[in-house]
Amino acid sequence: MKNSIQAFQEAKKYIVGGVNSPVRAFDSVGGTPPFIEKGESGYLIDIDGKKYIDYVQSWGPLILGHTDERIQKAVIEAVSKGLSFGAPTLAETELAKTIVNLFDSIEQIRFVSSGTEAVMSAIRLARGFTGKDDIVKFKGNYHGHSDSLLVQAGSGATTFGKPSSSGVPADFTNHTLLVDYNSIESVKKAFSESDNIACVIIEPIAGNMGLVPADKSFLIELQEVCRENNALLIFDEVMSGFRASLTGAQGITGIIPDLVTFGKVIGGGMPVGAFGGREEIMNHLSPNGAVYQAGTLSGNPIAMSAGIAMLKVLTTNSVVYKVLESRAKRLMEGFSESAKKYGIPFQTNFRGSMFGFFFNENEVKNFDDALKSDLDRFAKFHQGMLANGVYLACSQFETGFISTVTTDDMIEDTIKIADKVLSQI
Ligand SMILES: *Cc1c(COP(=O)(O)O)cnc(C)c1O
């Protein structure tokens, strides 16, 4: 890792912590993050020439792997016409039309440049539409880094949160009620404490406390409670959209939320986010309505071209999710068998191309459960896998991803490596 160690030292001189997004610094597993030279189908190659099977895939977007020729071709063609115009293009309508046709929940959409921006805008819209101020968020769900969502449990029995980041005024999180995932009682308690709730936002398949899918029965009840209280239900499918199934958690559960947010896969590796919903709600956005929202590079033509190419592949190969899920399942079964062999407490989940595992005695249904995982053992496992050429997310509280170029052979190799590593920790 000689080159990466040196590169990290150099980066730290000029970039805070050496990284432009904190999880990349490997703080929770220790050691130096490999600096990446390039991707090659299902692999990453670092600047020391070491090759890894990549289960991070840029934290989700690269469901076709690195260097997919169809996406590259579309991007290069778009680049040749200019990088940005700040004026309408046909590509925006094409991508919008594809998504509107796919999702029963979406009649109108707007593109932004990140998942954070999509969620921030959807919440403003929900507040503008309902005329209410409070929002409900689940502990352990992540919705980007906007102020009112950087919130943690407050003191005592109150459901009102306090800031989880320095720099966020308590006033900004006073309107965010924190509740427990998969617990309808907890949600009902929040509604009993406030009659000013504009929306409930949820990762219907949570991927940011490890992989923890919500129970379908819970989601159905959640929707009922929202309707009874005239609050909007927002599905944050920034990660699960086009990942868990073509139409995300909605495709799996059949539940139709009021608003949906996207990111990650939707941009094919370029910075794209989006939010959409029924026309009567979306119409409250400027220029049609009074909720302001804008972006200089929103709907950028290069990013749109990558998204269009990505969705073209996925919509015309819908069986792909079955194949991806069978590989995710096989991978998790392989890890589980080894863990059992060595007497290591271990829990797994998978949904479509997403997988997750916890070094945990019990099934994980919410954030408190996830926090009981053995983080030291996770760190050792991560280090061992990395040393043996398997690139996993560098935190117990992240999700792993299978791409269409993660072959059965790569899965079997990974299982063998995991067996070796688990035998040593
Ligand atoms: C990644 C993620 C976000 C934030 O998206 P960024 O593009 O990183 O801003 C929001 N919600 C969920 C569910 C995510 O997984």
The ligand as an SDF file (V2000), in Angstrom:
LIG
                    3D

 15 15  0  0  0  0  0  0  0  0999 V2000
  -26.8420    8.4280   -0.2300 C   0  0  0  0  0  0  0  0  0  0  0  0
  -28.1620    8.7600    0.3200 C   0  0  0  0  0  0  0  0  0  0  0  0
  -28.6050   10.0870    0.4210 C   0  0  0  0  0  0  0  0  0  0  0  0
  -27.7210   11.2560    0.1100 C   0  0  0  0  0  0  0  0  0  0  0  0
  -27.3480   11.2870   -1.2350 O   0  0  0  0  0  0  0  0  0  0  0  0
  -26.0510   12.1570   -1.6640 P   0  0  0  0  0  0  0  0  0  0  0  0
  -26.0300   12.0360   -3.1460 O   0  0  0  0  0  0  0  0  0  0  0  0
  -24.8930   11.5180   -0.9820 O   0  0  0  0  0  0  0  0  0  0  0  0
  -26.2840   13.5400   -1.2050 O   0  0  0  0  0  0  0  0  0  0  0  0
  -29.9050   10.3220    0.8350 C   0  0  0  0  0  0  0  0  0  0  0  0
  -30.7230    9.3100    1.1500 N   0  0  0  0  0  0  0  0  0  0  0  0
  -30.3270    8.0230    1.0820 C   0  0  0  0  0  0  0  0  0  0  0  0
  -31.2840    6.9330    1.4330 C   0  0  0  0  0  0  0  0  0  0  0  0
  -29.0290    7.7050    0.6770 C   0  0  0  0  0  0  0  0  0  0  0  0
  -28.6450    6.4320    0.6470 O   0  0  0  0  0  0  0  0  0  0  0  0
  1  2  1  0
  2  3  1  0
  2 14  2  0
  3  4  1  0
  3 10  2  0
  4  5  1  0
  5  6  1  0
  6  7  2  0
  6  8  1  0
  6  9  1  0
 10 11  1  0
 11 12  2  0
 12 13  1  0
 12 14  1  0
 14 15  1  0
M  END
$$$$
